[in-house]
């Protein structure tokens, strides 16, 4: 890990993925509107690549792209800063098949994860990972699958079971199960423009981690504050690896992390010796 200055540490939260993606915060529904001091977008990390040859300014539609540049492999970040910002900023990193939308709202238009943290005084930074959502520009040609995979996602996120063409939610799940809500959930799914496997076999953990670290560094440059990083599922691996590339992570909150070191591994013990439990 790059930093021995990591001021606060790891909270590994093992929560139901369906609740993470689509659970609601019903107590917030009656609260006053949020007061936002600033909001906007920026890109972080990534590469600029240049093709061989010379660009002809009289023929911009030339097919090969000779001599032209492309900005690729970056993260796209949407941020909101509350009027009463009293706590550390939080960077949200989504899971496989998802974008930042999964943190922003629920499929039945309820409050997402970002709203309660804004109300609690945190600025929030919601990432579209490299090759997802609004960060689709890529240095490698992936394969956009046309497979019909709604039921795979429903099952993989442990929302429930899909039986005889019908969704059966798991007991205790907060996931809205009305047809309109399920339709909205499935329409949140987004492809990875840089992968050839719809199973995630060629997911580039290090590339994504560097973009996350660049985001954390940009937040520090703008605010002078270290960030709490909240990851879900596939985001867990890059979330952990990103700490090797930045000194400005205050804590990692890993929800059902995929690709992160297991609790009994030497890597986990080595890194955890440098961490304090963040609450």
C-alpha positions as CSV (number, residue, x, y, z in Angstrom):
1,X,0.0,0.0,0.0
2,X,1.4,3.4,-1.0
3,X,0.4,5.3,2.2
4,X,1.3,4.6,5.7
5,X,-0.6,7.8,6.5
6,X,-4.0,6.3,5.9
7,X,-5.8,8.2,8.7
8,X,-8.8,5.9,9.1
9,X,-9.4,2.5,7.9
10,X,-11.4,-0.4,6.7
11,X,-15.0,-1.1,7.5
12,X,-16.1,-4.3,5.7
13,X,-19.8,-4.3,5.6
14,X,-21.4,-7.5,4.5
15,X,-24.9,-6.4,3.4
16,X,-27.4,-7.9,0.9
17,X,-26.5,-6.6,-2.5
18,X,-30.2,-6.1,-3.4
19,X,-30.5,-3.8,-0.4
20,X,-27.4,-1.9,-1.5
21,X,-28.6,-1.4,-5.0
22,X,-32.2,-0.9,-4.6
23,X,-33.0,-0.6,-0.9
24,X,-34.7,2.6,0.4
25,X,-34.3,5.1,3.2
26,X,-38.0,5.5,4.0
27,X,-37.3,7.8,7.0
28,X,-35.9,10.5,4.7
29,X,-39.0,10.8,2.6
30,X,-40.6,13.5,4.8
31,X,-37.4,15.6,5.3
32,X,-36.9,19.1,3.9
33,X,-35.3,19.5,0.5
34,X,-31.6,19.2,0.3
35,X,-29.6,22.5,0.1
36,X,-26.7,22.1,-2.3
37,X,-23.9,24.7,-2.4
38,X,-22.1,23.3,-5.5
39,X,-22.5,20.4,-8.0
40,X,-21.0,19.4,-11.3
41,X,-18.9,16.9,-13.2
42,X,-15.3,16.2,-13.9
43,X,-13.1,13.4,-15.3
44,X,-10.2,11.9,-13.4
45,X,-7.3,9.8,-14.5
46,X,-7.0,8.0,-17.8
47,X,-4.7,8.3,-20.7
48,X,-4.3,10.4,-23.9
49,X,-3.4,8.2,-26.8
50,X,-2.2,9.3,-30.3
51,X,-2.4,7.5,-33.6
52,X,0.5,7.3,-36.0
53,X,0.5,9.6,-39.0
54,X,-0.4,13.3,-39.5
55,X,-3.9,14.8,-39.0
56,X,-5.2,16.5,-42.2
57,X,-7.3,19.6,-41.1
58,X,-9.0,19.7,-44.5
59,X,-10.2,16.1,-44.1
60,X,-11.5,15.6,-40.5
61,X,-13.6,12.6,-41.6
62,X,-10.6,10.6,-42.7
63,X,-11.4,7.1,-41.6
64,X,-8.1,5.9,-39.9
65,X,-7.8,8.7,-37.2
66,X,-4.2,9.3,-38.4
67,X,-2.4,11.8,-36.1
68,X,-5.4,12.3,-33.9
69,X,-5.7,11.9,-30.1
70,X,-8.2,10.3,-27.8
71,X,-8.9,10.7,-24.1
72,X,-9.6,7.3,-22.7
73,X,-9.8,5.1,-19.6
74,X,-10.8,7.8,-17.2
75,X,-13.5,8.0,-14.5
76,X,-16.4,10.4,-14.8
77,X,-17.4,12.0,-11.5
78,X,-20.7,13.7,-10.5
79,X,-20.4,15.6,-7.2
80,X,-22.6,17.5,-4.9
81,X,-21.5,19.6,-1.9
82,X,-24.1,20.4,0.8
83,X,-24.4,23.9,2.1
84,X,-23.5,22.6,5.6
85,X,-20.4,20.6,4.8
86,X,-19.0,19.5,8.1
87,X,-17.6,16.0,7.4
88,X,-15.2,14.2,5.1
89,X,-16.1,13.8,1.4
90,X,-17.3,10.4,0.3
91,X,-16.4,8.8,-3.0
92,X,-18.9,6.1,-4.2
93,X,-17.7,3.3,-6.5
94,X,-20.3,1.0,-8.1
95,X,-20.4,-2.7,-8.9
96,X,-20.3,-4.8,-12.0
97,X,-22.9,-4.0,-14.6
98,X,-23.8,-0.8,-12.8
99,X,-23.1,2.9,-12.9
100,X,-23.3,5.7,-10.3
101,X,-27.1,5.6,-10.8
102,X,-27.3,2.7,-8.3
103,X,-26.1,5.0,-5.5
104,X,-28.3,8.0,-6.5
105,X,-31.8,6.6,-6.4
106,X,-33.9,3.4,-6.1
107,X,-35.9,1.9,-8.9
108,X,-39.1,3.2,-7.3
109,X,-37.7,6.7,-7.2
110,X,-36.8,6.6,-3.5
111,X,-33.8,8.1,-1.9
112,X,-30.5,6.5,-2.8
113,X,-27.3,6.2,-0.7
114,X,-25.9,9.6,-1.5
115,X,-28.8,11.7,0.0
116,X,-28.5,10.7,3.6
117,X,-24.8,11.4,3.6
118,X,-25.4,14.8,2.0
119,X,-27.8,15.5,4.8
120,X,-25.2,14.4,7.3
121,X,-22.7,17.0,6.0
122,X,-20.6,15.0,3.5
123,X,-19.9,16.1,0.0
124,X,-20.5,13.1,-2.3
125,X,-18.5,12.1,-5.4
126,X,-20.3,9.5,-7.5
127,X,-18.1,7.7,-10.1
128,X,-18.8,6.1,-13.4
129,X,-15.9,3.7,-13.6
130,X,-13.7,3.6,-16.7
131,X,-15.6,2.1,-19.6
132,X,-19.0,2.4,-17.9
133,X,-21.8,4.9,-18.2
134,X,-20.5,8.4,-19.0
135,X,-16.9,7.2,-19.0
136,X,-17.2,4.9,-22.0
137,X,-14.1,6.0,-23.9
138,X,-11.7,3.1,-24.0
139,X,-8.2,2.3,-25.2
140,X,-9.2,-1.3,-25.9
141,X,-12.1,-2.6,-28.0
142,X,-14.6,-4.5,-25.9
143,X,-17.6,-6.5,-27.0
144,X,-21.0,-5.1,-26.3
145,X,-23.1,-8.2,-25.8
146,X,-26.7,-8.4,-26.9
147,X,-27.4,-11.4,-24.6
148,X,-30.6,-11.3,-22.6
149,X,-29.2,-11.2,-19.0
150,X,-31.8,-9.5,-16.8
151,X,-32.4,-12.7,-14.7
152,X,-28.7,-13.2,-14.3
153,X,-28.3,-9.8,-12.7
154,X,-31.4,-10.3,-10.5
155,X,-30.0,-13.6,-9.2
156,X,-26.3,-12.5,-8.9
157,X,-27.2,-9.4,-6.8
158,X,-29.2,-11.8,-4.5
159,X,-32.4,-9.8,-4.8
160,X,-34.3,-13.0,-5.0
161,X,-35.1,-15.9,-7.3
162,X,-36.7,-15.8,-10.8
163,X,-39.1,-18.6,-11.1
164,X,-41.5,-19.3,-14.0
165,X,-41.1,-15.8,-15.4
166,X,-41.8,-14.2,-12.0
167,X,-39.5,-12.4,-9.5
168,X,-39.6,-13.8,-6.0
169,X,-37.7,-11.5,-3.6
170,X,-35.8,-12.9,-0.7
171,X,-37.3,-12.6,2.8
172,X,-36.6,-9.2,4.4
173,X,-35.6,-7.6,1.1
174,X,-36.3,-3.9,0.7
175,X,-36.1,-4.2,-3.1
176,X,-39.3,-2.9,-4.7
177,X,-40.9,-5.7,-6.6
178,X,-43.6,-3.9,-8.6
179,X,-43.3,-4.5,-12.4
180,X,-42.5,-0.8,-13.0
181,X,-39.7,-0.8,-10.4
182,X,-38.2,-4.0,-11.8
183,X,-38.2,-2.4,-15.2
184,X,-36.3,0.6,-13.9
185,X,-33.8,-1.6,-12.1
186,X,-33.0,-3.6,-15.3
187,X,-32.7,-0.4,-17.3
188,X,-29.9,0.7,-14.9
189,X,-27.6,-2.0,-16.2
190,X,-24.9,-0.8,-18.5
191,X,-22.1,-2.6,-20.5
192,X,-18.4,-2.3,-20.0
193,X,-17.0,-0.9,-23.3
194,X,-13.5,-2.3,-22.6
195,X,-14.3,-6.0,-21.8
196,X,-14.8,-8.8,-24.2
197,X,-16.3,-11.1,-21.5
198,X,-19.8,-10.4,-20.1
199,X,-18.7,-12.5,-17.2
200,X,-16.1,-10.0,-16.1
201,X,-13.1,-12.3,-16.9
202,X,-11.0,-9.5,-18.4
203,X,-11.9,-6.8,-15.9
204,X,-8.8,-4.6,-15.5
205,X,-8.6,-4.1,-11.7
206,X,-5.4,-2.0,-11.9
207,X,-6.6,0.4,-14.6
208,X,-9.8,1.0,-12.7
209,X,-8.0,1.4,-9.4
210,X,-5.7,4.1,-10.8
211,X,-8.8,6.1,-12.0
212,X,-10.3,5.8,-8.5
213,X,-7.0,7.0,-7.0
214,X,-6.9,9.9,-9.4
215,X,-10.5,10.8,-8.3
216,X,-9.5,10.8,-4.6
217,X,-6.4,12.9,-5.4
218,X,-8.6,15.4,-7.3
219,X,-11.1,15.6,-4.4
220,X,-8.1,16.4,-2.1
221,X,-6.8,19.0,-4.5
222,X,-10.2,20.7,-4.5
223,X,-11.1,20.4,-0.8
224,X,-7.9,19.7,1.1
225,X,-9.6,16.7,2.7
226,X,-9.0,13.0,2.5
227,X,-11.9,10.8,1.2
228,X,-13.9,8.0,2.6
229,X,-14.3,5.5,-0.3
230,X,-17.4,3.3,-0.4
231,X,-17.3,0.4,-2.8
232,X,-19.8,-2.4,-3.7
233,X,-19.1,-5.8,-5.1
234,X,-16.7,-5.6,-8.2
235,X,-15.7,-2.2,-6.9
236,X,-14.1,-3.8,-3.9
237,X,-10.9,-4.9,-5.6
238,X,-10.1,-1.5,-7.2
239,X,-11.1,0.2,-4.0
240,X,-8.4,-1.7,-2.1
241,X,-5.8,-1.4,-4.8
242,X,-6.4,2.3,-5.2
243,X,-4.8,2.8,-1.7
244,X,-1.5,1.8,-3.3
245,X,-1.7,4.9,-5.6
246,X,-2.9,7.7,-3.3
247,X,-2.2,9.0,0.1
248,X,-5.6,10.6,0.5
249,X,-8.0,7.8,1.4
250,X,-9.3,8.3,4.9
251,X,-11.3,5.0,5.0
252,X,-12.5,2.1,2.9
253,X,-16.0,0.8,3.4
254,X,-16.3,-2.3,1.3
255,X,-19.8,-3.7,0.8
256,X,-19.7,-7.3,-0.3
257,X,-16.3,-6.7,-1.9
258,X,-15.3,-8.8,-4.9
259,X,-11.6,-9.1,-5.6
260,X,-10.4,-7.6,-2.3
261,X,-8.1,-9.7,-0.2
262,X,-9.8,-12.2,2.1
263,X,-9.8,-11.5,5.8
264,X,-7.4,-14.4,6.5
265,X,-4.9,-13.5,3.8
266,X,-1.4,-12.1,4.4
267,X,-2.3,-9.1,2.2
268,X,-5.3,-8.2,4.4
269,X,-3.3,-8.5,7.6
270,X,-0.4,-6.5,6.2
271,X,-2.7,-3.6,5.1
272,X,-5.0,-3.8,8.1
273,X,-2.1,-3.3,10.5
274,X,-2.0,0.2,9.1
275,X,-5.7,0.9,9.5
276,X,-8.0,2.0,12.3
277,X,-11.6,1.1,12.2
278,X,-13.6,4.0,10.8
279,X,-17.0,4.5,12.4
